[in-house]
Amino acid sequence: MKQKLLSDKKLRCLSEAFFDAATISAANDIDGVKAAFKSSNFKMVNGIIFHLNASLRKSEREFVSQCSRLLGTRFGNIGDISNLAWKSVSQSLACGEHKLDKTITFKQFVDAVVESGQRDCRFLAPNALIRFTDDVTSISIGPVEAALSTTLLVGDTGARRGKNWQIGVGKEFRTIFAGDTVVFELSPVSWAVAIKAAPGNLGEEAIWLVNVALGLLRLSWPKVAYHMCPAFSEIEGNPFTARQSRTQHLHLTEGDPSEGGTRSPAYYEIGAAVRDVVASEEFKARAEAIFVPKQKSVGERFSQGLGWMTRGRQTEDRAERMLHFFTAIEALLSADGKNAPIVQTVARHAAVILSHNAEGRAAIAADCKSLYGTRSALVHTGKRGVFTEDASKAEAYAEMLYMVVLEKVNLATPYQEFYQSLDHASFGSPWPPVDEKQKVHALSADPID
């Protein structure tokens, strides 16, 4: 990553333009400081006042944007990059008595940006979706751990206390200032996510990994304990934020006012049966293939789709739910090429996965095409009218497709090979093909008849 930034000619050119503009705008004397203050359009970094103008803002924006794109969506955060750029400039100007060596400053900036995103982070957040029973205190799904907060802190003194801070457990997640000490209280159950990302992207990336983990957990849920898994079509809620059990609105009509009523938040109850599934070698192998997927493998597509499918369950708006579920379906079944007929392809491939006979496949394909009509009207014309039945049907198709693929396909399989097997079977042959069945790794369950 570091070499990629250092060797990019466009980034270096934009950095020089920004450094020049920033140097010119720096206030070198009291008159310059007064002029900046008078304009109310200034920035102070490490004691240096910069008089902002349109040219400087443009050069900063272009420099930061290019750097962000080179770093990628996980490690590139506009706010973080901007802060580090200004910090590098101010430090160089302070050391050089208002003169700046652009080559040295650029290298220092690149070092700082790369280091900020490559730090190992343990992201802790309240867990609003997990409850433990049967003396179970934690489960781990790839880089995501759900645990009683007391369990997370056991034997980890170095991570619980610093010179002016400490971590404890309370009734809810909160920050308390006790004299010179800051006390961070975790809620009784927490998420702990092992992650590397730009500081400004940590929350977004962490919740995505949690959503992927929840998707895999749901697909792997033991049937004996399924009654305590959020029901089909039930709103699951944000994994970090507890849903209100009572709606906060009134209905005013000609009669007496009424409120929306109450609803029980959905949650996953983790007992011995679920713990044993998650601890199995089969589950761990699948989690590895999903969280650390081979490039252009089925596992890579599967991981992307799980996150969108979970987000669909968390969304209350019917139109948004439908969009998320179709995004999950397309993540699993659409071709890499931009010119492939998406509707026809997805409908045919979904039919192949979910049915073994011509009549069943024809019915499923027709149903998928019909649902696509609603989805297309929403995406292309903004028509948000979506029936609950259609949103639920999209959810059912997504969940069934992922369940079958998880059972029948080795997630390490190259995606193109998987796609071609579906394409071939859409003309009437069995799926998965015999040789594919033989290649399914030993950890997978027997293919569904």
C-alpha positions in Angstrom: 0.0 0.0 0.0 2.8 2.4 0.9 4.6 1.8 -2.4 1.4 2.2 -4.3 0.9 5.7 -2.9 4.6 6.8 -3.2 4.8 5.7 -6.9 1.5 7.3 -8.0 2.5 10.3 -10.1 -0.9 11.9 -10.0 -0.9 11.8 -6.2 2.6 13.2 -5.9 1.6 16.1 -8.3 -1.5 16.8 -6.4 0.4 16.7 -3.1 2.8 19.3 -4.4 0.0 21.6 -5.5 -1.7 21.3 -2.0 1.6 21.8 -0.2 2.4 24.9 -2.2 -1.1 26.4 -1.7 -1.0 25.6 2.1 2.5 27.2 2.5 1.4 30.4 0.7 -1.7 30.6 2.9 0.1 30.1 6.2 0.2 33.3 8.3 3.9 34.2 8.9 3.3 37.3 11.1 0.8 39.0 13.3 -0.7 40.9 10.4 -1.4 37.6 8.5 -3.0 36.2 11.6 -5.2 39.2 12.0 -6.3 39.1 8.4 -7.2 35.4 8.7 -9.2 36.0 11.9 -11.0 39.0 10.3 -12.1 36.9 7.3 -13.4 34.1 9.6 -12.2 31.7 7.0 -9.2 30.1 8.5 -7.8 26.8 9.9 -5.5 26.4 12.9 -3.3 23.3 13.0 -0.6 22.8 15.6 -0.5 26.5 16.3 -0.2 27.6 12.7 -3.0 29.7 11.1 -3.9 29.0 7.5 -6.0 31.5 5.6 -8.4 29.3 3.5 -9.4 30.3 0.0 -11.1 28.6 -3.0 -7.8 27.6 -4.6 -6.5 26.0 -1.4 -9.7 24.1 -0.8 -9.7 22.8 -4.4 -6.1 21.5 -4.2 -6.9 19.9 -0.8 -10.0 18.2 -2.2 -8.3 16.8 -5.3 -5.3 15.6 -3.3 -7.4 13.9 -0.6 -9.8 12.4 -3.2 -7.0 10.8 -5.2 -5.4 9.4 -2.0 -8.7 8.0 -0.8 -9.3 6.2 -4.1 -5.8 4.6 -4.1 -6.3 3.4 -0.5 -9.8 1.9 -1.3 -13.1 2.1 0.5 -11.9 0.4 3.8 -8.6 2.3 4.3 -9.5 5.6 2.6 -11.5 8.0 4.7 -11.7 11.6 3.5 -11.7 13.1 7.0 -8.8 11.1 8.2 -6.7 11.8 5.1 -7.4 15.5 5.3 -6.5 15.7 9.0 -3.2 13.9 8.3 -2.4 16.1 5.3 -2.8 19.3 7.3 -0.9 17.7 10.2 2.0 16.9 7.9 2.1 20.4 6.4 2.0 22.1 9.8 4.7 19.9 11.2 7.0 20.5 8.2 6.4 24.3 8.3 7.1 24.4 12.1 10.4 22.5 11.7 11.5 24.5 8.6 10.6 27.9 9.8 7.7 28.3 7.4 9.6 26.5 4.6 8.5 23.1 3.5 10.4 20.3 1.8 7.7 18.7 -0.4 9.5 15.4 -0.9 10.0 14.8 2.8 6.5 16.0 3.7 4.9 13.7 1.1 6.8 10.7 2.5 5.8 11.6 6.1 2.2 12.0 5.0 2.2 8.6 3.3 3.7 6.9 6.3 1.1 8.4 8.6 -1.8 7.5 6.3 -0.7 3.9 5.9 0.1 3.4 9.6 -3.3 4.8 10.7 -5.2 2.2 8.7 -3.0 -0.8 9.4 -3.3 -0.8 13.2 -4.9 -3.8 14.7 -8.2 -2.7 16.4 -10.6 -4.4 18.7 -13.9 -2.7 18.1 -16.3 -3.0 21.1 -20.0 -2.1 20.8 -23.2 -2.9 22.6 -24.8 -6.2 21.4 -28.6 -5.7 21.0 -29.3 -9.0 19.2 -27.7 -11.8 21.3 -28.9 -13.4 24.5 -27.0 -16.2 26.1 -28.4 -19.3 27.9 -27.2 -22.7 29.1 -24.1 -21.1 30.7 -22.8 -20.1 27.3 -20.9 -16.8 27.6 -19.5 -16.2 24.1 -19.3 -17.4 20.5 -16.8 -16.4 17.7 -17.7 -16.2 14.1 -14.5 -15.3 12.1 -13.3 -12.0 13.3 -16.6 -11.3 15.2 -17.1 -12.3 18.8 -20.4 -11.9 20.7 -19.9 -12.3 24.5 -20.9 -11.3 28.0 -18.8 -8.2 28.6 -17.5 -9.6 31.8 -16.1 -12.5 29.8 -14.4 -10.1 27.3 -12.5 -8.4 30.1 -11.4 -11.4 32.0 -7.6 -11.8 32.1 -7.1 -8.7 29.8 -5.9 -6.2 32.4 -3.8 -4.3 29.9 -6.8 -3.6 27.7 -9.0 -2.6 30.7 -7.0 0.1 32.3 -4.7 3.0 31.4 -3.2 5.9 33.1 -6.3 8.1 32.9 -8.9 5.6 31.8 -10.5 2.3 32.6 -13.1 -0.1 31.1 -15.9 -1.7 33.2 -19.4 -3.2 32.7 -22.6 -1.4 33.5 -26.3 -1.5 32.6 -25.7 0.2 29.3 -22.8 1.6 27.2 -21.8 5.0 28.5 -18.8 7.2 29.4 -18.4 8.5 32.9 -15.9 11.2 34.0 -14.7 10.4 37.5 -12.2 13.0 38.5 -9.1 12.7 36.3 -10.3 9.2 35.1 -12.5 8.4 32.1 -14.6 5.3 32.7 -16.0 3.5 29.7 -18.8 1.2 30.8 -19.8 -1.6 28.4 -23.3 -2.9 28.2 -23.8 -6.5 29.6 -23.4 -8.1 26.2 -21.0 -6.8 23.6 -19.6 -7.3 20.1 -15.9 -7.5 19.8 -14.7 -7.2 16.2 -11.0 -7.7 15.2 -10.6 -5.2 12.3 -8.2 -3.0 10.4 -9.5 0.1 8.7 -9.1 3.8 8.6 -10.2 5.3 12.0 -13.1 7.1 10.4 -14.4 3.8 8.8 -14.1 1.5 11.8 -17.7 1.7 12.8 -19.1 1.1 9.3 -16.7 -1.7 8.6 -17.3 -3.4 12.0 -21.1 -3.4 11.6 -20.7 -4.9 8.1 -18.6 -7.7 9.5 -21.2 -8.3 12.3 -24.0 -8.4 9.7 -22.0 -11.0 7.7 -21.5 -13.0 10.8 -25.2 -12.9 11.7 -26.1 -14.0 8.2 -23.9 -17.1 8.5 -25.1 -17.8 12.0 -28.7 -17.7 10.8 -28.1 -20.0 7.8 -26.3 -22.4 10.2 -28.9 -22.3 13.0 -29.7 -25.8 14.4 -33.3 -26.7 13.8 -33.8 -27.8 17.4 -33.3 -24.2 18.5 -34.8 -22.4 15.5 -37.8 -21.1 17.5 -35.5 -18.6 19.2 -34.1 -17.2 16.0 -35.8 -14.0 14.6 -38.8 -15.2 12.6 -39.0 -14.9 8.9 -40.1 -11.4 7.8 -39.5 -10.1 11.3 -37.6 -6.8 11.7 -34.2 -7.8 13.2 -33.0 -4.3 14.2 -29.5 -2.7 14.3 -27.0 -5.1 16.0 -25.5 -2.2 18.0 -28.7 -0.4 19.0 -31.7 -1.8 21.0 -35.0 -1.3 19.3 -37.8 0.5 21.2 -40.3 -2.0 22.5 -43.0 0.6 22.4 -43.7 2.8 19.4 -43.4 6.5 19.9 -46.3 8.0 17.9 -50.0 8.7 18.1 -52.8 8.0 15.7 -55.2 11.0 15.6 -58.5 10.3 13.8 -62.1 11.3 14.4 -62.3 9.2 17.5 -60.0 9.0 20.5 -56.2 9.0 19.8 -54.3 5.7 19.9 -50.7 4.9 20.0 -48.9 2.4 17.8 -48.6 -0.3 20.6 -45.8 -2.5 21.6 -43.6 -5.0 19.9 -41.1 -7.5 21.2 -37.5 -6.9 19.8 -36.2 -9.8 17.8 -33.0 -11.5 19.1 -30.9 -14.6 18.8 -30.8 -16.9 21.8 -27.4 -18.6 22.0 -27.6 -21.8 23.9 -25.6 -25.0 23.9 -26.9 -26.2 20.6 -25.9 -23.1 18.8 -22.6 -22.9 20.6 -21.8 -26.5 19.4 -22.6 -25.6 15.8 -20.4 -22.5 15.9 -17.5 -24.4 17.5 -17.6 -27.2 14.9 -14.8 -27.5 12.3 -17.4 -27.4 9.5 -18.6 -24.0 10.6 -15.1 -22.6 11.2 -14.1 -23.7 7.7 -17.1 -22.0 6.2 -16.4 -18.8 8.2 -12.8 -18.8 7.0 -14.0 -19.1 3.3 -16.4 -16.2 3.9 -14.3 -13.8 6.0 -11.0 -14.5 4.2 -12.2 -15.5 0.8 -10.1 -16.5 -2.2 -10.2 -13.8 -4.8 -13.1 -14.3 -7.3 -14.4 -17.3 -5.4 -18.0 -18.2 -4.5 -17.0 -17.4 -0.9 -16.2 -13.8 -1.9 -19.6 -13.3 -3.5 -21.3 -15.2 -0.6 -19.7 -12.8 1.9 -20.9 -9.7 0.1 -24.4 -11.1 -0.2 -24.7 -12.1 3.5 -24.1 -8.5 4.5 -26.9 -7.2 2.3 -29.3 -10.0 3.3 -28.8 -9.1 7.0 -29.3 -5.4 6.2 -32.5 -6.3 4.5 -33.8 -8.0 7.7 -32.9 -4.9 9.7 -34.8 -2.5 7.5 -38.4 -1.6 8.2 -39.3 0.1 5.0 -40.7 -2.5 2.5 -39.1 -0.9 -0.6 -35.7 -0.8 1.0 -36.0 -4.4 2.2 -36.8 -5.5 -1.3 -33.8 -3.7 -2.7 -31.4 -5.2 -0.1 -32.6 -8.7 -0.7 -32.3 -8.4 -4.4 -28.8 -7.0 -4.0 -28.0 -10.1 -2.0 -29.5 -12.3 -4.7 -27.5 -10.5 -7.5 -24.3 -10.7 -5.5 -24.6 -14.5 -5.6 -26.0 -15.0 -9.1 -25.1 -12.2 -11.4 -22.2 -12.3 -13.9 -19.1 -10.2 -13.7 -19.7 -8.8 -17.2 -21.7 -5.6 -17.5 -23.6 -6.7 -20.6 -25.1 -9.9 -19.2 -28.9 -9.9 -19.1 -29.3 -9.7 -15.3 -33.1 -10.4 -15.0 -33.0 -13.5 -17.3 -29.7 -14.8 -15.8 -30.7 -14.4 -12.1 -34.2 -15.9 -12.7 -32.8 -19.0 -14.6 -30.0 -19.5 -12.1 -32.3 -19.2 -9.1 -34.6 -21.7 -10.6 -31.8 -24.2 -11.2 -30.7 -23.9 -7.5 -34.1 -24.2 -6.0 -35.7 -26.9 -8.3 -34.7 -30.2 -9.9 -37.5 -30.4 -12.5 -38.5 -28.4 -15.5 -42.0 -27.4 -14.2 -40.6 -26.2 -10.9 -37.8 -24.3 -12.6 -40.2 -22.6 -15.0 -42.5 -21.5 -12.1 -39.6 -20.1 -10.0 -38.1 -18.3 -13.0 -41.5 -16.7 -13.8 -42.0 -15.6 -10.2 -38.5 -14.1 -10.0 -39.1 -12.1 -13.2 -42.4 -10.8 -11.8 -40.6 -9.6 -8.6 -38.0 -8.0 -10.8 -40.7 -5.9 -12.4 -41.5 -4.4 -9.0 -37.8 -4.0 -8.2 -37.1 -2.3 -11.6 -40.0 0.1 -11.1 -38.5 1.1 -7.7 -35.0 1.5 -9.0 -35.6 3.2 -12.3 -38.7 5.3 -11.7 -38.7 5.7 -7.9 -42.0 4.0 -7.5 -41.8 3.0 -3.9 -45.1 1.1 -3.6 -44.0 -2.4 -2.6 -46.4 -5.0 -1.1 -45.3 -6.7 2.1 -45.9 -10.0 0.3 -43.4 -9.1 -2.4 -40.7 -8.0 0.0 -41.2 -11.2 2.0 -41.0 -13.2 -1.1 -37.7 -11.6 -2.1 -36.4 -12.4 1.4 -37.5 -16.0 1.1 -35.7 -16.4 -2.3 -32.6 -14.8 -0.9 -32.5 -17.0 2.2 -33.3 -20.2 0.4 -30.7 -19.6 -2.3 -28.0 -19.0 0.3 -29.0 -22.0 2.3 -28.8 -24.3 -0.7 -25.5 -22.9 -2.0 -24.0 -23.2 1.5 -24.9 -26.9 1.6 -24.1 -27.8 -1.9 -21.1 -25.7 -3.0 -17.5 -25.6 -1.9 -17.1 -21.8 -1.1 -13.5 -22.0 -2.4 -14.8 -22.8 -5.9 -13.9 -20.2 -8.5 -17.0 -18.1 -9.1 -16.8 -18.4 -12.9 -16.9 -22.2 -12.5 -20.0 -22.0 -10.3 -21.7 -19.6 -12.7 -21.0 -21.8 -15.7 -22.4 -24.8 -13.9 -25.7 -22.9 -13.3 -25.7 -21.7 -16.9 -25.3 -25.2 -18.2 -27.9 -26.7 -15.9 -30.4 -24.0 -16.9 -30.9 -25.9 -20.2 -32.2 -28.9 -18.3 -29.3 -30.9 -16.8 -29.0 -31.7 -13.1 -27.4 -29.3 -10.7 -25.0 -29.5 -9.1 -23.2 -31.7 -11.7 -21.9 -35.0 -10.5 -18.3 -33.9 -10.5 -19.2 -30.8 -8.5 -20.9 -33.1 -5.9 -17.7 -35.0 -5.6 -15.7 -31.9 -5.1 -17.8 -30.5 -2.3 -15.4 -30.5 0.7 -15.8 -33.1 3.4 -17.0 -30.5 5.8 -20.1 -29.7 3.8 -23.4 -31.4 4.5 -24.7 -33.9 2.0 -26.4 -32.3 -1.0 -30.1 -31.7 -0.7 -32.2 -34.1 -2.8 
